[in-house]
Amino acid sequence: MKRSNWKGPSIQNIKIKKIKSKKIPIKIFNRNSYITPVCLGSKFLIHNGKSFLPLTVSSEMIGYKFGEFSFTRKQFKFKK
């Protein structure tokens, strides 16, 4: 379900100083928080329920949610 517009985007409380230091990846557990322009070029580790998946934010990702870039299920492959 979509969040109502008058509430604004849901953003996890991440310290801006951590985001500015692009060397250390930040762990994200809240997959429904939005990617903002402050996060541009930063490295994140997004939890998919089992492990952390790496993500580097590019300009095309702004406005999307973190959960859209970390898949929770493996791709199905036929054995033959």
C-alpha positions in Angstrom: 0.0 0.0 0.0 1.3 3.4 -0.9 2.0 6.0 1.8 -0.2 9.1 1.7 1.4 12.2 0.1 0.7 14.6 3.0 2.9 12.6 5.3 5.9 12.8 3.1 8.5 10.1 2.3 9.5 7.6 4.9 13.2 7.9 5.5 15.2 5.9 8.0 17.1 8.0 10.6 20.6 7.8 9.1 23.2 10.3 10.3 24.2 12.6 7.4 27.8 12.4 8.6 27.8 8.6 7.9 26.4 9.2 4.4 29.0 11.8 3.6 31.8 9.3 4.4 31.3 7.2 1.3 34.0 4.7 2.4 32.0 2.8 5.1 28.8 1.1 3.9 25.7 1.7 6.0 23.5 -1.2 7.0 19.8 -0.8 6.2 17.2 -3.0 7.8 14.2 -0.8 6.9 13.5 -1.7 3.3 10.6 0.6 2.9 12.5 3.8 3.4 13.0 6.0 0.3 16.4 6.9 -1.4 16.9 10.6 -1.2 19.4 12.9 -3.1 21.6 13.0 0.1 22.4 9.3 -0.5 23.7 9.8 -4.0 27.0 7.9 -4.5 26.9 6.3 -1.0 27.3 2.6 -0.3 24.7 0.7 1.6 24.2 -2.9 2.8 20.5 -3.8 2.5 19.1 -6.7 4.6 17.0 -9.1 2.6 16.0 -11.3 5.6 19.0 -13.6 5.4 22.0 -11.6 4.5 23.1 -8.1 3.5 23.3 -7.2 -0.2 25.6 -4.4 -1.4 24.1 -1.3 -3.2 25.8 1.8 -4.5 23.2 4.6 -5.1 23.1 6.2 -8.5 21.1 9.1 -9.8 18.4 6.9 -11.4 17.6 5.3 -8.0 16.5 8.5 -6.3 12.8 8.3 -5.3 12.7 4.5 -5.2 12.7 2.4 -2.0 15.7 0.4 -0.8 13.7 -2.8 -0.9 13.3 -2.6 -4.7 17.0 -3.3 -5.2 17.5 -6.2 -2.8 15.7 -9.4 -3.8 14.4 -11.7 -1.1 14.0 -14.8 -3.3 16.5 -16.7 -5.5 15.8 -17.0 -9.2 14.3 -20.3 -10.3 16.4 -22.4 -12.7 15.5 -25.6 -14.4 18.0 -28.4 -13.8 18.0 -29.6 -17.4 
